[in-house]
C-alpha cells in the first residue's frame, strides 16, 4: 500500500503529486471519472491523501480493470455508495509497473 497526495489546483482540476515523475505536469491530471472519485474523497477540500493498494482494504473503493484505452485503462469504480467508470492514464503504469486488475483506494 502506498499513499499519494492529490491537489485541486487553481484551474479547478485534480493532479497527483508525484515528484519522481519526469514527464509533463498535465500528464498528472486526473480526468474522466478519476476527478469525480477525488471530489468524493476530498469532501470539499482542495487536497486529499489516498492510499492505493493491490490487496483488498476493508471499506475501500475498488477499481476493477475493464479495458485498455489511449495508453491507459478503463476501470469500474465500485463502493458501497457509488458505481461509475474511471479512466486511469499511463501514469498508473509508472506507479504500479502495469495496469493492475484491481486497485483499492481508501
C-alpha positions as CSV (number, residue, x, y, z in Angstrom):
1,X,0.0,0.0,0.0
2,X,1.2,3.5,-0.9
3,X,-0.3,6.8,0.0
4,X,-0.5,9.6,-2.6
5,X,-1.4,13.3,-2.3
6,X,-3.8,14.8,-4.8
7,X,-4.3,18.5,-5.2
8,X,-7.1,20.5,-6.8
9,X,-5.2,23.4,-8.4
10,X,-6.4,26.9,-9.2
11,X,-7.7,25.7,-12.6
12,X,-10.1,23.5,-10.6
13,X,-8.5,20.3,-11.9
14,X,-7.1,17.5,-9.8
15,X,-3.4,16.4,-10.1
16,X,-1.5,13.7,-8.4
17,X,1.7,14.9,-6.6
18,X,4.4,12.7,-8.0
19,X,7.9,14.3,-7.5
20,X,9.7,11.5,-9.3
21,X,7.6,12.0,-12.5
22,X,9.9,13.3,-15.3
23,X,7.1,13.9,-17.8
24,X,4.8,17.0,-18.2
25,X,2.7,18.3,-15.4
26,X,-0.5,18.0,-17.5
27,X,0.1,14.2,-17.7
28,X,-0.6,14.0,-13.9
29,X,-4.2,15.4,-14.3
30,X,-7.0,13.2,-13.0
31,X,-9.8,13.1,-15.6
32,X,-12.7,11.0,-16.8
33,X,-14.1,9.8,-13.5
34,X,-10.9,9.9,-11.5
35,X,-11.6,13.6,-10.8
36,X,-15.1,12.6,-9.6
37,X,-13.6,10.0,-7.3
38,X,-11.3,12.6,-5.8
39,X,-14.1,15.1,-5.3
40,X,-15.9,12.4,-3.3
41,X,-12.9,11.5,-1.2
42,X,-11.9,15.2,-0.6
43,X,-15.4,16.2,0.6
44,X,-15.0,19.8,-0.5
45,X,-11.3,20.2,0.3
46,X,-8.6,21.1,-2.3
47,X,-6.3,18.3,-1.3
48,X,-6.7,14.7,-0.3
49,X,-4.4,11.8,0.6
50,X,-5.4,8.4,-0.8
51,X,-3.9,5.0,-0.1
52,X,-3.7,2.7,-3.1
53,X,-3.3,-1.0,-2.8
54,X,-3.2,-4.0,-5.0
55,X,-4.5,-6.0,-2.0
56,X,-8.1,-5.7,-0.6
57,X,-8.7,-2.9,2.0
58,X,-11.8,-3.0,4.2
59,X,-14.3,-0.3,3.4
60,X,-12.3,0.9,0.4
61,X,-13.3,1.9,-3.1
62,X,-12.5,-0.9,-5.6
63,X,-11.4,-0.1,-9.2
64,X,-11.7,-3.2,-11.4
65,X,-9.9,-3.1,-14.8
66,X,-12.2,-3.2,-17.8
67,X,-10.2,-2.5,-21.0
68,X,-7.2,-0.7,-22.4
69,X,-7.8,2.7,-23.9
70,X,-5.4,5.5,-25.1
71,X,-2.3,4.3,-23.3
72,X,-4.2,3.7,-20.0
73,X,-7.2,1.8,-19.0
74,X,-10.9,2.0,-18.1
75,X,-11.8,0.8,-14.6
76,X,-15.2,0.2,-13.0
77,X,-15.3,2.0,-9.6
78,X,-17.5,0.3,-7.0
79,X,-18.1,1.3,-3.4
80,X,-21.0,1.0,-1.0
81,X,-22.4,4.3,-2.3
82,X,-21.1,4.8,-5.9
83,X,-20.5,2.9,-9.1
84,X,-19.1,4.6,-12.3
85,X,-16.3,4.3,-14.9
86,X,-12.9,5.7,-14.3
87,X,-10.1,6.1,-16.8
88,X,-6.5,5.9,-15.5
89,X,-3.7,7.1,-17.8
90,X,-0.2,5.7,-18.4
91,X,1.0,7.3,-15.1
92,X,-0.7,4.3,-13.5
93,X,1.8,2.0,-15.3
94,X,4.6,4.2,-14.0
95,X,3.3,3.8,-10.4
96,X,2.5,0.1,-10.5
97,X,4.6,-1.1,-13.4
98,X,1.4,-2.3,-15.1
99,X,-2.3,-1.6,-15.3
100,X,-3.4,-3.8,-12.3
101,X,-6.6,-5.9,-12.5
102,X,-7.8,-4.3,-9.2
103,X,-6.8,-1.2,-7.2
104,X,-8.3,-0.5,-3.8
105,X,-8.5,3.2,-2.8
106,X,-9.1,4.4,0.8
